[in-house]
């Protein structure tokens, strides 16, 4: 997330031509945004940190636990 914010700040500084960033090439200015894209789209899933995947696994585990409790409950109607 820090790469994303750093990239946005660099883009604003370059666009408004403020300070030494005004002299930098756009390639250097946009490189933190490219690194953030690679991190969020590639490396997180490689390292198993994909949040949706983790949440889906947890949701399925809780669902199975509720179903198991419902069928094992001695107070079932029926």
N, CA, C and O of each residue as an XYZ file, in Angstrom:
312
protein
N       0.817     -1.184      0.000
C       0.000      0.000      0.000
C       0.870      1.261      0.000
O       0.512      2.284     -0.582
N       2.034      1.155      0.677
C       2.931      2.306      0.709
C       3.456      2.642     -0.680
O       3.634      3.814     -1.013
N       3.704      1.621     -1.489
C       4.159      1.879     -2.856
C       3.117      2.653     -3.650
O       3.451      3.538     -4.438
N       1.876      2.318     -3.436
C       0.796      2.998     -4.141
C       0.742      4.480     -3.760
O       0.676      5.344     -4.635
N       0.769      4.771     -2.471
C       0.731      6.159     -2.022
C       1.973      6.925     -2.475
O       1.875      8.076     -2.900
N       3.125      6.295     -2.384
C       4.363      6.927     -2.824
C       4.298      7.254     -4.311
O       4.739      8.321     -4.738
N       3.750      6.336     -5.092
C       3.607      6.562     -6.528
C       2.658      7.708     -6.841
O       2.920      8.507     -7.740
N       1.565      7.791     -6.109
C       0.600      8.878     -6.327
C       1.235     10.223     -5.991
O       1.041     11.200     -6.715
N       1.989     10.278     -4.901
C       2.656     11.522     -4.523
C       3.670     11.915     -5.593
O       3.747     13.083     -5.973
N       4.453     10.945     -6.085
C       5.422     11.248     -7.134
C       4.744     11.757     -8.406
O       5.232     12.696     -9.034
N       3.638     11.151     -8.784
C       2.917     11.596     -9.980
C       2.428     13.036     -9.803
O       2.562     13.857    -10.709
N       1.866     13.334     -8.644
C       1.399     14.702     -8.396
C       2.549     15.711     -8.421
O       2.427     16.787     -9.006
N       3.666     15.354     -7.782
C       4.816     16.253     -7.773
C       5.373     16.458     -9.185
O       5.766     17.567     -9.547
N       5.403     15.401     -9.966
C       5.927     15.511    -11.339
C       4.968     16.310    -12.206
O       5.401     17.133    -13.012
N       3.686     16.077    -12.052
C       2.686     16.761    -12.859
C       2.646     18.262    -12.553
O       2.506     19.092    -13.451
N       2.773     18.589    -11.260
C       2.762     19.989    -10.852
C       4.156     20.632    -10.937
O       4.318     21.820    -10.656
N       5.140     19.845    -11.323
C       6.530     20.292    -11.487
C       7.058     20.950    -10.223
O       7.505     22.097    -10.234
N       6.994     20.191     -9.130
C       7.446     20.674     -7.827
C       8.741     19.961     -7.452
O       8.827     18.735     -7.521
N       9.737     20.732     -7.057
C      10.984     20.199     -6.525
C      11.787     19.411     -7.532
O      11.601     19.556     -8.741
N      12.687     18.571     -7.030
C      13.560     17.800     -7.910
C      12.814     16.709     -8.695
O      13.344     16.175     -9.669
N      11.621     16.391     -8.282
C      10.837     15.370     -8.986
C      10.459     15.858    -10.381
O      10.218     15.051    -11.278
N      10.407     17.170    -10.565
C      10.044     17.739    -11.866
C      11.059     17.363    -12.938
O      10.726     17.347    -14.123
N      12.275     17.066    -12.543
C      13.326     16.726    -13.499
C      13.412     15.230    -13.777
O      14.113     14.813    -14.699
N      12.713     14.424    -12.996
C      12.764     12.968    -13.180
C      11.999     12.539    -14.422
O      11.053     13.196    -14.858
N      12.434     11.430    -14.969
C      11.719     10.837    -16.096
C      10.406     10.231    -15.593
O      10.302      9.819    -14.438
N       9.411     10.184    -16.475
C       8.130      9.583    -16.096
C       8.294      8.109    -15.757
O       7.519      7.565    -14.972
N       9.293      7.459    -16.339
C       9.534      6.046    -16.015
C       9.860      5.877    -14.537
O       9.367      4.946    -13.901
N      10.682      6.760    -13.984
C      11.007      6.684    -12.563
C       9.798      7.036    -11.701
O       9.595      6.454    -10.635
N       9.014      7.973    -12.161
C       7.848      8.410    -11.388
C       6.783      7.316    -11.333
O       6.140      7.121    -10.302
N       6.601      6.609    -12.434
C       5.560      5.571    -12.494
C       6.022      4.203    -11.994
O       5.202      3.301    -11.826
N       7.310      4.040    -11.756
C       7.821      2.729    -11.333
C       7.235      2.235     -9.998
O       6.981      1.037     -9.880
N       7.004      3.098     -8.979
C       6.355      2.579     -7.758
C       4.944      2.060     -8.015
O       4.509      1.110     -7.365
N       4.226      2.670     -8.954
C       2.874      2.187     -9.275
C       2.943      0.828     -9.969
O       2.107     -0.043     -9.727
N       3.939      0.651    -10.827
C       4.124     -0.649    -11.482
C       4.510     -1.713    -10.454
O       4.040     -2.849    -10.524
N       5.363     -1.342     -9.504
C       5.752     -2.281     -8.451
C       4.553     -2.654     -7.581
O       4.408     -3.812     -7.189
N       3.695     -1.681     -7.276
C       2.492     -1.965     -6.486
C       1.555     -2.887     -7.254
O       0.961     -3.797     -6.675
N       1.423     -2.654     -8.548
C       0.586     -3.535     -9.372
C       1.115     -4.965     -9.337
O       0.353     -5.913     -9.145
N       2.434     -5.114     -9.525
C       3.018     -6.456     -9.474
C       2.795     -7.109     -8.117
O       2.483     -8.298     -8.039
N       2.951     -6.344     -7.063
C       2.770     -6.907     -5.727
C       1.337     -7.402     -5.524
O       1.128     -8.538     -5.101
N       0.353     -6.554     -5.825
C      -1.030     -6.910     -5.549
C      -1.570     -7.974     -6.498
O      -2.417     -8.774     -6.101
N      -1.105     -7.999     -7.727
C      -1.652     -8.945     -8.706
C      -0.860    -10.244     -8.824
O      -1.432    -11.269     -9.195
N       0.409    -10.232     -8.527
C       1.235    -11.417     -8.763
C       1.765    -11.998     -7.461
O       1.471    -13.143     -7.117
N       2.546    -11.206     -6.740
C       3.275    -11.746     -5.594
C       2.378    -12.134     -4.432
O       2.664    -13.115     -3.746
N       1.309    -11.401     -4.191
C       0.418    -11.774     -3.089
C      -0.194    -13.147     -3.308
O      -0.288    -13.941     -2.371
N      -0.606    -13.432     -4.524
C      -1.196    -14.749     -4.776
C      -0.133    -15.845     -4.732
O      -0.425    -16.968     -4.322
N       1.088    -15.536     -5.145
C       2.167    -16.522     -5.061
C       2.473    -16.896     -3.615
O       2.753    -18.053     -3.304
N       2.417    -15.898     -2.741
C       2.726    -16.145     -1.341
C       1.502    -16.581     -0.544
O       1.590    -16.759      0.671
N       0.364    -16.754     -1.207
C      -0.845    -17.209     -0.538
C      -1.505    -16.137      0.302
O      -2.227    -16.450      1.248
N      -1.272    -14.894     -0.023
C      -1.849    -13.810      0.763
C      -3.058    -13.203      0.076
O      -3.466    -12.091      0.408
N      -3.618    -13.899     -0.851
C      -4.774    -13.387     -1.559
C      -5.949    -13.329     -0.590
O      -6.427    -14.368     -0.135
N      -6.407    -12.157     -0.280
C      -7.411    -11.961      0.765
C      -8.741    -12.645      0.446
O      -9.357    -13.245      1.327
N      -9.175    -12.560     -0.778
C     -10.452    -13.193     -1.128
C     -10.385    -14.696     -0.943
O     -11.348    -15.320     -0.497
N      -9.259    -15.267     -1.283
C      -9.083    -16.712     -1.132
C      -9.150    -17.100      0.345
O      -9.797    -18.084      0.704
N      -8.488    -16.335      1.186
C      -8.488    -16.608      2.623
C      -9.900    -16.465      3.189
O     -10.343    -17.302      3.975
N     -10.597    -15.416      2.794
C     -11.959    -15.200      3.291
C     -12.909    -16.291      2.805
O     -13.795    -16.706      3.553
N     -12.747    -16.760      1.580
C     -13.610    -17.821      1.056
C     -13.385    -19.122      1.812
O     -14.338    -19.837      2.119
N     -12.145    -19.426      2.108
C     -11.840    -20.649      2.861
C     -12.433    -20.563      4.260
O     -13.024    -21.527      4.746
N     -12.279    -19.422      4.905
C     -12.825    -19.237      6.250
C     -14.358    -19.301      6.248
O     -14.957    -19.901      7.141
N     -14.981    -18.690      5.254
C     -16.439    -18.723      5.151
C     -16.932    -20.163      4.961
O     -17.916    -20.567      5.581
N     -16.269    -20.918      4.127
C     -16.672    -22.314      3.890
C     -16.488    -23.152      5.152
O     -17.322    -24.006      5.454
N     -15.415    -22.919      5.883
C     -15.183    -23.657      7.129
C     -16.281    -23.357      8.148
O     -16.783    -24.268      8.807
N     -16.655    -22.086      8.276
C     -17.720    -21.727      9.214
C     -19.071    -22.294      8.777
O     -19.871    -22.716      9.613
N     -19.321    -22.304      7.463
C     -20.574    -22.860      6.954
C     -20.673    -24.348      7.271
O     -21.716    -24.827      7.717
N     -19.587    -25.073      7.039
C     -19.582    -26.505      7.330
C     -19.748    -26.759      8.822
O     -20.401    -27.724      9.218
N     -19.170    -25.911      9.642
C     -19.306    -26.055     11.080
C     -20.761    -25.837     11.511
O     -21.273    -26.569     12.357
N     -21.423    -24.839     10.935
C     -22.837    -24.596     11.272
C     -23.720    -25.757     10.832
O     -24.632    -26.152     11.559
N     -23.459    -26.302      9.662
C     -24.242    -27.439      9.159
C     -24.034    -28.643     10.068
O     -24.989    -29.334     10.423
N     -22.788    -28.891     10.439
C     -22.484    -30.024     11.312
C     -23.176    -29.863     12.659
O     -23.726    -30.827     13.192
N     -23.154    -28.659     13.212
C     -23.822    -28.414     14.492
C     -25.330    -28.604     14.379
O     -25.965    -29.113     15.303
N     -25.893    -28.203     13.271
C     -27.335    -28.336     13.069
C     -27.739    -29.800     13.015
O     -28.759    -30.177     13.592
N     -26.960    -30.632     12.336
C     -27.315    -32.043     12.219
C     -27.002    -32.821     13.487
O     -27.650    -33.830     13.767
N     -26.024    -32.371     14.253
C     -25.675    -33.067     15.489
C     -26.474    -32.578     16.689
O     -26.352    -33.146     17.774
N     -27.279    -31.551     16.525
C     -28.015    -30.959     17.634
C     -29.086    -31.933     18.141
O     -29.861    -32.463     17.345
N     -29.135    -32.174     19.457
C     -30.163    -33.071     20.021
C     -31.541    -32.416     20.058
O     -32.538    -33.105     20.272
N     -31.615    -31.135     19.859
C     -32.892    -30.421     19.941
C     -33.507    -30.180     18.556
O     -34.315    -29.269     18.375
N     -33.122    -30.987     17.614
C     -33.668    -30.823     16.264
C     -35.143    -31.139     16.248
O     -35.623    -32.009     16.974
N     -35.840    -30.424     15.417
C     -37.264    -30.736     15.218
C     -37.345    -31.755     14.097
O     -36.559    -31.711     13.152
N     -38.263    -32.640     14.199
C     -38.432    -33.547     13.074
C     -38.795    -34.901     13.410
O     -38.958    -35.736     12.520
